């Protein structure tokens, strides 16, 4: 992946950065996402999570807001979330 110079980045670091994570409504899903968020942002506050169940109740959307400190941090966080077995989509 090509490096984006800081002056061309659309994100100013550090900043609050929302990420939407969708997955099956399963026991431990929310806790797993909290653990990943805290691995990348030790100050992550789980009380800020927004949950949205799907209309059929089989899936849940979670919005987490982490403190982004670099492009590398965000890239690795997206990779980690995307490869988690309980996660279907990360936006």
C-alpha positions in Angstrom: 0.0 0.0 0.0 1.3 3.4 -0.9 2.1 5.8 1.9 0.0 8.9 2.1 1.9 12.0 3.3 0.5 13.5 6.5 -0.3 16.8 4.7 -2.6 14.9 2.2 -4.4 12.8 4.8 -8.1 13.6 5.4 -7.7 12.6 9.0 -5.9 14.7 11.7 -4.3 12.6 14.3 -5.2 12.0 17.1 -8.9 12.0 16.5 -12.1 10.2 17.5 -12.8 7.8 14.7 -16.1 5.8 14.5 -16.0 2.3 13.0 -19.1 0.2 12.2 -18.8 -3.5 12.8 -21.6 -6.0 11.8 -21.9 -9.6 12.8 -24.2 -12.3 13.8 -26.2 -11.8 17.1 -24.0 -14.2 19.1 -23.0 -14.5 22.7 -19.6 -12.8 23.2 -19.7 -10.8 20.0 -19.8 -7.4 21.7 -17.2 -8.4 24.3 -14.9 -9.5 21.5 -15.2 -6.2 19.7 -14.5 -4.3 22.9 -11.4 -6.4 23.4 -10.1 -5.6 19.9 -10.9 -1.9 20.4 -9.0 -1.8 23.7 -6.0 -3.6 22.1 -5.6 -0.6 19.7 -7.0 2.1 22.0 -6.3 1.3 25.7 -8.5 4.3 26.8 -11.5 3.0 24.8 -14.7 3.5 26.7 -17.2 0.6 26.2 -20.0 2.9 27.4 -19.8 4.8 24.1 -20.7 1.7 22.0 -23.9 2.0 19.9 -25.8 -1.2 19.1 -28.4 -1.7 16.3 -30.0 -5.1 15.9 -31.2 -6.1 12.4 -34.9 -6.1 11.7 -34.9 -9.9 11.8 -32.8 -10.1 15.0 -30.1 -12.4 13.5 -27.4 -9.7 13.2 -26.2 -6.7 15.1 -24.4 -3.5 14.1 -21.9 -2.1 16.6 -20.4 1.4 16.3 -17.2 1.8 18.2 -15.3 5.1 18.4 -11.6 4.8 19.0 -8.9 7.4 19.3 -7.0 7.1 16.0 -3.4 8.0 16.4 -2.0 7.0 13.0 -3.0 5.5 9.6 -1.0 2.4 10.5 -3.1 1.9 13.7 -6.4 2.3 11.7 -5.2 -0.1 9.0 -4.2 -2.8 11.5 -7.5 -2.3 13.5 -9.5 -2.8 10.3 -7.5 -5.9 9.4 -7.9 -7.3 12.9 -11.7 -6.7 12.9 -12.2 -7.9 9.3 -10.5 -11.3 10.1 -12.4 -11.9 13.3 -14.5 -15.0 13.0 -17.7 -13.4 14.4 -17.4 -10.3 12.1 -19.2 -10.1 8.8 -18.5 -6.5 7.7 -16.4 -3.6 8.9 -17.1 0.0 7.6 
